[in-house]
Amino acid sequence: MKSKIIILVLILVILPLGIDLIAQCPMCRMAAESNLDNGGTEGRGLNTGILYLFSMPYLIAGVLGFIWWKNKIKDVDELVN
């Protein structure tokens, strides 16, 4: 019960903070489009940076999951032998 209350409080605290984060996306997009229209190249780097930031959590989770899986297999082999 106590953990549910903590999760609820965290959601109620974090939810209002997310509104400011969503408002930044159109500003970045307009700045990148304006730069590309004026002959700049920073907009292309912005897309690469977004993909990099997007993929890192999945890569870290995958590596940790693989390490956990390998250790779990090793533990099972030790129990069998």
Number of C-alpha atoms within 10 A of each C-alpha: 5 7 8 9 10 11 11 12 11 11 11 11 11 11 9 10 10 10 10 9 9 10 10 10 10 10 11 13 13 12 13 20 16 13 15 14 11 9 9 12 12 13 19 13 11 14 11 11 12 10 11 11 10 11 11 11 11 11 11 11 11 12 12 12 12 12 11 12 12 11 12 12 11 11 11 10 10 9 8 6 5
